[in-house]
Amino acid sequence: MSTDTLGLREQKKRETRQAISDHATQLFLERGFDGTTIADIAAAARVAKMTVTNYFPRKEDLALDHHEEFAAGLAETVAHRPAGESALGAVRRAYLAALERRDPVIGFTGRDFARMIADSPTLVARLRDLHDQREEALARRLVQEEPGDPVTARAVAAQIAAADRLLFRELQARVLGPGPDKAGEGSGVGQADEEVSGMDDAAAGTGTDKADAGARMDGAGAGAGAGAGRDKAGARMDKAGGSVGLDEDGIAAALGEIARRVFDLLEPAIGGFAVR
């Protein structure tokens, strides 16, 4: 088989996968995640049900179809930081850059998509799992870099991941607007102020204290993956009306201030760890 033939086959597979994902997202927005079946998606994409499950073994992956990239995100950010930068510094820089470009990964998914996530217990649970994987990947990376102190490495990872969860929940609360946020377990806009204050004491504690604080904050966000690498979702939200009326600039400005406070609080305790 020629290289050209293999290339065309791979391109066809990518196109089929994308088409299935696009149709699934549209159906989820129209009917809700739990109200849409694999058969519905297969019919819309004009493929067999088995084809859908071959590309997406879990239904949740149709909504969060870049889950692998998301789970590795913090670890990859740290792995590719420049010389002289700490792990915390790398995550801070990457988060503020993501705010500037309104990245769906950190929560700029549009109101309709955010509501679809929040209204599905299945997706909320999947996001928590992805966030746990994200923290674990970061912990493995830091342990690899600092093998002489694995406990502190994991404590640092817990603190960074807790901040990541907190910032995502606050952004999603603002995207969703007033009212209960199921994805954030009932937290509304402004909840970050209370939790940022709680992080002040946590950041000043010992490695064990920091790990405990990170675990306590696990519920601070349903998981920073509602966007889960969905660059395509961000583009589709406007078509679906999901971003109409959203003051994304205002949201980004507010989250920028909150993020700086969060990272400033963590800086004295973990800012000197894993400096490249």
C-alpha positions as CSV (number, residue, x, y, z in Angstrom):
1,M,0.0,0.0,0.0
2,S,1.5,3.4,-1.0
3,T,2.2,6.2,1.4
4,D,-0.4,8.4,-0.5
5,T,-3.0,5.7,0.1
6,L,-2.2,5.5,3.8
7,G,-2.4,9.3,4.0
8,L,-5.8,9.4,2.4
9,R,-7.1,6.7,4.7
10,E,-5.9,8.5,7.8
11,Q,-7.4,11.8,6.5
12,K,-10.7,10.0,5.9
13,K,-10.6,8.6,9.5
14,R,-10.0,12.1,10.9
15,E,-12.9,13.5,8.8
16,T,-15.2,10.8,10.0
17,R,-14.3,11.3,13.6
18,Q,-14.8,15.0,13.3
19,A,-18.1,14.6,11.6
20,I,-19.4,12.3,14.3
21,S,-18.2,14.7,17.0
22,D,-19.8,17.7,15.3
23,H,-23.1,16.0,15.0
24,A,-23.0,14.7,18.6
25,T,-22.2,18.2,19.9
26,Q,-25.2,19.7,18.0
27,L,-27.5,17.0,19.3
28,F,-26.2,17.4,22.9
29,L,-26.9,21.2,22.7
30,E,-30.4,20.6,21.3
31,R,-31.5,17.6,23.5
32,G,-29.1,17.5,26.4
33,F,-26.4,14.9,26.8
34,D,-28.5,12.4,28.7
35,G,-31.4,12.9,26.2
36,T,-29.2,11.9,23.3
37,T,-28.4,8.3,22.4
38,I,-25.6,6.7,20.4
39,A,-28.2,5.7,17.8
40,D,-29.3,9.3,17.5
41,I,-25.7,10.4,16.8
42,A,-25.1,7.5,14.3
43,A,-28.2,8.5,12.4
44,A,-27.3,12.1,12.3
45,A,-23.7,11.3,11.1
46,R,-25.0,8.6,8.7
47,V,-22.7,5.9,10.1
48,A,-23.3,2.7,12.0
49,K,-23.6,2.7,15.8
50,M,-20.5,0.5,15.9
51,T,-18.6,3.2,13.9
52,V,-19.5,5.7,16.6
53,T,-18.3,3.5,19.4
54,N,-15.1,2.5,17.6
55,Y,-14.1,6.2,17.5
56,F,-15.6,7.1,20.8
57,P,-15.7,4.1,23.2
58,R,-17.4,6.2,25.9
59,K,-20.3,8.5,25.2
60,E,-18.8,11.2,27.4
61,D,-15.8,11.4,25.1
62,L,-18.2,12.7,22.4
63,A,-18.7,15.8,24.5
64,L,-15.2,16.0,25.8
65,D,-13.4,14.6,22.8
66,H,-9.9,16.0,23.6
67,H,-9.8,14.5,27.0
68,E,-6.3,13.0,26.6
69,E,-4.8,16.4,25.7
70,F,-6.6,18.0,28.6
71,A,-5.5,15.4,31.2
72,A,-1.9,16.0,30.1
73,G,-2.2,19.8,29.9
74,L,-0.6,20.9,33.2
75,A,2.2,18.4,32.9
76,E,2.9,19.5,29.3
77,T,3.0,23.1,30.4
78,V,5.5,22.4,33.1
79,A,7.6,20.1,30.8
80,H,8.0,22.8,28.2
81,R,8.8,25.7,30.5
82,P,11.9,27.8,29.8
83,A,15.0,27.8,31.9
84,G,14.7,29.7,35.1
85,E,10.9,29.2,35.4
86,S,9.3,27.3,38.2
87,A,6.4,24.9,37.8
88,L,4.0,27.4,39.3
89,G,5.3,30.2,37.1
90,A,4.8,28.1,34.0
91,V,1.2,27.3,34.9
92,R,0.5,31.0,35.8
93,R,1.9,32.2,32.5
94,A,0.0,29.6,30.5
95,Y,-3.3,30.4,32.3
96,L,-3.1,34.1,31.7
97,A,-2.2,33.5,28.0
98,A,-5.3,31.2,27.8
99,L,-7.4,34.0,29.2
100,E,-6.1,36.3,26.5
101,R,-7.1,34.0,23.7
102,R,-10.4,33.0,25.4
103,D,-9.4,29.3,25.3
104,P,-12.3,26.9,25.7
105,V,-10.1,24.6,27.7
106,I,-10.2,26.9,30.7
107,G,-13.9,27.5,30.5
108,F,-14.8,29.8,27.6
109,T,-17.2,27.3,26.0
110,G,-20.3,29.5,25.6
111,R,-23.3,29.4,27.8
112,D,-25.2,26.6,26.0
113,F,-22.3,24.2,26.1
114,A,-21.6,25.1,29.8
115,R,-25.2,24.5,30.7
116,M,-25.3,21.2,28.8
117,I,-22.3,20.1,30.9
118,A,-23.7,21.4,34.2
119,D,-27.1,19.7,33.6
120,S,-25.6,16.2,33.1
121,P,-24.4,14.3,36.2
122,T,-22.6,11.9,33.9
123,L,-20.5,14.7,32.4
124,V,-19.9,16.3,35.8
125,A,-18.5,13.0,37.1
126,R,-16.4,12.5,34.0
127,L,-14.9,16.0,34.4
128,R,-14.0,15.3,38.0
129,D,-12.2,12.2,36.8
130,L,-10.4,14.1,34.1
131,H,-9.3,16.7,36.6
132,D,-7.9,14.0,38.8
133,Q,-6.0,12.6,35.8
134,R,-4.7,16.1,35.1
135,E,-3.4,16.4,38.7
136,E,-1.9,12.9,38.6
137,A,-0.1,13.6,35.4
138,L,1.4,16.8,36.8
139,A,2.4,15.0,40.0
140,R,4.2,12.3,37.9
141,R,6.0,15.1,36.0
142,L,7.2,16.9,39.2
143,V,8.2,13.6,40.9
144,Q,10.3,12.8,37.8
145,E,12.0,16.2,38.0
146,E,12.4,16.1,41.8
147,P,12.9,12.4,42.6
148,G,14.5,13.1,45.9
149,D,11.3,14.7,47.4
150,P,8.3,12.9,45.9
151,V,5.9,13.9,48.8
152,T,6.6,17.6,48.3
153,A,6.3,17.2,44.5
154,R,2.8,15.7,45.0
155,A,1.9,18.4,47.4
156,V,2.9,21.1,44.9
157,A,0.9,19.3,42.2
158,A,-2.2,19.2,44.5
159,Q,-1.9,23.0,45.1
160,I,-1.5,23.8,41.5
161,A,-4.4,21.5,40.5
162,A,-6.6,23.0,43.2
163,A,-6.0,26.5,41.8
164,D,-6.8,25.2,38.3
165,R,-10.1,23.8,39.5
166,L,-11.0,26.9,41.4
167,L,-10.3,29.2,38.4
168,F,-12.3,27.0,36.1
169,R,-15.3,27.0,38.4
170,E,-15.3,30.7,38.8
171,L,-15.1,31.2,35.0
172,Q,-17.9,28.8,34.4
173,A,-20.1,30.4,37.0
174,R,-19.7,33.7,35.2
175,V,-20.4,32.1,31.8
176,L,-23.6,30.4,33.2
177,G,-24.8,33.6,34.9
178,P,-26.7,33.8,38.2
179,G,-28.2,30.7,39.7
180,P,-27.1,27.2,40.8
181,D,-24.1,25.8,38.9
182,K,-24.3,22.0,39.0
183,A,-20.9,21.6,37.5
184,G,-19.5,23.7,40.4
185,E,-21.7,22.1,43.0
186,G,-23.9,25.1,43.7
187,S,-21.2,27.8,43.6
188,G,-22.0,31.1,42.1
189,V,-20.0,34.1,41.0
190,G,-17.8,35.4,43.7
191,Q,-17.2,32.1,45.4
192,A,-13.6,32.4,44.5
193,D,-13.1,35.2,47.0
194,E,-13.9,32.8,49.9
195,E,-11.8,30.0,48.5
196,V,-8.8,32.2,47.6
197,S,-8.8,33.3,51.3
198,G,-8.8,29.7,52.3
199,M,-5.8,29.0,50.1
200,D,-3.8,31.7,51.9
201,D,-3.5,29.5,55.0
202,A,-3.2,26.3,52.9
203,A,-0.3,27.8,50.9
204,A,1.6,28.7,54.1
205,G,1.4,25.2,55.5
206,T,3.7,22.2,55.3
207,G,3.8,19.8,52.4
208,T,1.2,17.6,54.1
209,D,-1.1,20.5,54.8
210,K,-0.9,21.6,51.2
211,A,-1.7,18.1,50.0
212,D,-4.7,18.0,52.3
213,A,-5.8,21.5,51.2
214,G,-5.6,20.4,47.6
215,A,-7.8,17.4,48.3
216,R,-10.3,19.6,50.1
217,M,-10.6,21.8,47.1
218,D,-11.2,18.9,44.8
219,G,-14.8,19.9,44.8
220,A,-14.0,23.5,43.9
221,G,-14.6,22.7,40.3
222,A,-16.3,20.0,38.4
223,G,-13.1,19.8,36.4
224,A,-11.4,22.2,34.2
225,G,-12.3,20.4,31.1
226,A,-15.7,21.5,30.0
227,G,-13.8,22.9,27.1
228,A,-11.4,19.9,27.3
229,G,-9.4,21.0,24.3
230,R,-12.5,21.9,22.3
231,D,-11.2,24.6,20.0
232,K,-14.0,23.6,17.7
233,A,-16.6,23.9,20.4
234,G,-15.6,27.5,21.0
235,A,-16.2,28.3,17.4
236,R,-19.5,26.5,17.3
237,M,-20.9,28.3,20.3
238,D,-21.6,31.4,18.4
239,K,-23.5,29.5,15.8
240,A,-25.5,27.8,18.5
241,G,-26.2,31.1,20.2
242,G,-24.2,30.0,23.2
243,S,-22.1,33.1,23.4
244,V,-24.8,35.7,22.7
245,G,-24.9,38.3,25.4
246,L,-21.7,37.1,27.1
247,D,-19.2,39.8,28.1
248,E,-16.2,37.7,27.5
249,D,-13.8,40.7,27.8
250,G,-15.3,41.5,31.2
251,I,-15.1,37.9,32.3
252,A,-11.5,37.6,31.2
253,A,-10.6,40.8,33.1
254,A,-12.2,39.6,36.3
255,L,-10.6,36.1,36.0
256,G,-7.3,37.7,35.4
257,E,-7.5,39.6,38.7
258,I,-8.6,36.5,40.5
259,A,-5.9,34.3,38.9
260,R,-3.2,36.8,39.9
261,R,-4.4,36.7,43.5
262,V,-4.5,32.9,43.6
263,F,-1.0,32.5,42.1
264,D,0.4,35.3,44.3
265,L,-0.9,33.4,47.4
266,L,0.8,30.2,46.3
267,E,4.1,31.9,45.3
268,P,5.7,32.2,48.7
269,A,5.1,28.5,49.5
270,I,5.7,26.7,46.2
271,G,7.1,29.3,43.8
272,G,10.7,28.1,44.4
273,F,9.9,24.5,43.7
274,A,11.1,22.8,40.5
275,V,12.8,25.8,39.0
276,R,14.4,24.7,35.7
